């Protein structure tokens, strides 16, 4: 048994090309960005950090765990291109167990262009799934396979974090990064259901504009809790997030 808690992350691994701007360009407009950044995109948003003129800033949750008393095991897929090599090295440099990361020959790694408004932190994202669409666990019938090197000794992860950035039949619980309808049987297996207002609007379904009303957020959270999800979080951009009592 491992003495440190093990978090297994199951999902897409992307190279994000992040551009901060004063405002979003209108149709047909070209404009200069304030600053470029690159970020390893795994499972948790991290684009609201201050701008930097340096590239290569890795700003996602999974690469912030190196100095904590936990072990993080990434499970995903990369191409054998330059981005794939960079992503794998960055994850390993930050202490992430990459035993569960597959590299597919001839495949393109997932990428995403992210445009972030400086003052609001709101973003527009355009991505390519790439090798993420080919991901499947090493041993689909054994949850231990998600625990990296420790899993080879029969150790199970203490927490599994996953999202819909990989094919749904290959993952088991849900941050709605790539929104799809979920069957009701899934929700009782979900500990934390995390979604933005727009994702919540699709899953409910309710009009996006309705989520500006706190009552709608409360009703939405109750809906998913009634379906079996233990905790529901609705992210609100620059207004942080809604977590029901």
N, C-alpha and C positions, 0 to 999 in steps of 0.2 A: 504493500500500500504506500502511496505517496503521502508524505507529511504535509505537503502544501495543497490547498484546494486547486482543482483543475477546471478551467473553463475551456470548453470546446466551442470554437466558432465554426459554423458551417455556412458557407455562402460565397458570394462572388469576391474576387480579388481584382481590383482595377487600378490603373494608373490614372489619377485625376489630373487634368490640366486646368488649374484654377486661375481665373482672371477677375480681379476686383475692379469695379467701375463706379463712377459717381451715380449712374443711372443705367437702365437697360436701353440698348439701342432700339430705335424704331425700325420698321420694315425698310430695307434698302440702305440703311445708314451704316457708315463705317466710323468707328471712333477708337481712340487710344484707351487702353486699360491703364489703371493706376499702377498695378504691380502684378507680376506673374508668380505663381507657385506651383509646385507639384505636390501631390498628396497620395499616400497609399490609402485606397478606399476599400474598407472591408465591411463593417457592419454598422458603424455609428457616425452620424454627421459630424463634421469638424471643420466647416468652412467659415465660421464666424470669427476666426482668429485675426489679429491685426495683419495688415499687408506687410510683405517683406520684399525687398528687391533681390533676395537670394532665392534661387531655385533649390529644389531638393528638400523642401520642408515636409516631413512626414507627420501628419497631424490627425491621426485617427486613433480611436480608443485602443485598438489591439496592440499598437506599438508604444503604449505608455505604461506597460505592465512590468517592464524589466526589473525595476527596483522594488516591486511589491512582492509580498510573500504569497504569490499565486503563480500558477503555471498556465499559460495560454497556448492552446493547440489549434492552429489554423487548419481548416479542411476546405479545400477549394481547388481551382484549376488555373493553370497558366499556359500560355503559348511558349514556344522555344525562341521567341524573338527578343530584341534588346530590352523591351519593357519587362518581359517575363523574368529575365535574368536579374534586372534591377530590383524588381519587386521581391523576388525570393531572397536576395542578399539583404535587403533592408529589413525584412521580417526577421531573418536569422540574426542580424546585427543587433536587433532590439530584444533578443531573447525569446522569440516566438518559436515553438516547436512546429516545424513544417513537415513532419512525417506524413501528414494527411494532404499535402499539396501535390497534385498531379501536374506534370509538365507534358503537354501533348505536342508531339513532333509535327511541324508544319502548321500549327495553329497560331492564331493571333491572340495576344493577351487582351483582356477587357480594358477598354479606355473610356474616359468620360470627359467632355468639355464642360466646365462649370463656370458660369458667369454670376458673380456675387455683387449685389449692391452694397456699397460701403456703409451707408447710414443705417439701413434696415437689416442687413444680413440675409435678405431674401435672395434666392438663387434660381437660376434656370439651368437645367442639366440636359445634356444630349450625349448618350452613351452607346457603346457597342459591346454586346455581350461577349463576343469572342469565345475563348476557351471555357469560360464559365458555363456555357450551355452544354458542355460535354462532361461536367463533373458527376461523379457518383462515388459513394464510399468504397473503400477497399473491400470491406466485408459488410454488405448491407444488412445482414441478419444479426450483427454483433455491435451493440452500442459502444463496446470497448474500443472499437477501431477508431473512434473519434478522439480518443484520449492520447494520441500521439505515441511516443515511445513507451509511456507507462501502460498504455493499452495492451501492449504485447505481453505484459505480465498479468493481464486480467483486470486491470484497474479501470473503473468506469469514471467518466467525467462527473464532477459535482454540479455543473451547470452547463447547459447547451444553449448557445445563442445562435439563432439562424434567421434568415430572411428569405424573401421570395425572389432573390436575384439569381437563384439557381432553379432548375426545373422542379416544380412542386412535388412531384412524386419521389424526388431524391432528398428531400428534407422534411422535417417533421413539425416545426413550430415557428412562429410567424412574426417577423417584423415586415410590414407590407411594403418593402422597398420596390417591389415590382408587383403592383396590385392585381390580385385575381380574387374571384369569389372563393371563399373557403367553405367546405362542407361543415355542417354543424357538429359532426363527430370530432372535429379537430380541436375545437376550443377547450374542452376539459383537459387537454394535454398541454395547454399553453399557460406558462407561469406569468410572463410579461408580454402583453400585446402592445406594440409601440407603432404608432402611425401618425402621419401629418393630418392636417385638416382636410386636404384634398383626398388623401387616401381613405380617411374615415368617411368622407362623402360618398366615395365609390362603394365601399364595403357595406354601408348602412342600408339602402342609399338615401341620402338627404342632399339638398342643394348645398354646394360649397359655401355660399354666402350665409347660410343658416348657422354655420359654425362660429360666426362672429358673436353669436349670442351664447353666453355661458350656460343657459338652460339646455341648449342643443347639445353641447359637449357633455353635460351631465347625463342627458337621456341616452346619448350614444354610448358612453362608458357603461351605464347600467345595462344596456342592451347586450353588450359583449360579456359582461360579468354574468348576466342571466344565462347566457349560452354556455358558460363554464370557464371562461378565462379568469384567472385568479387576480390579475392586476391589469389595468388598462391605462396607457399614457397616450395623450394626444399632444403632439408637438405643435407649438404656436409661433414659430419663427422668432422674431426679436422679443416676443412676449413670453418666452420660455416655454412652459408646457403645462398641461392640465392633468392633474392626478386626483381622482376622486378620493374622498375621505374613506 
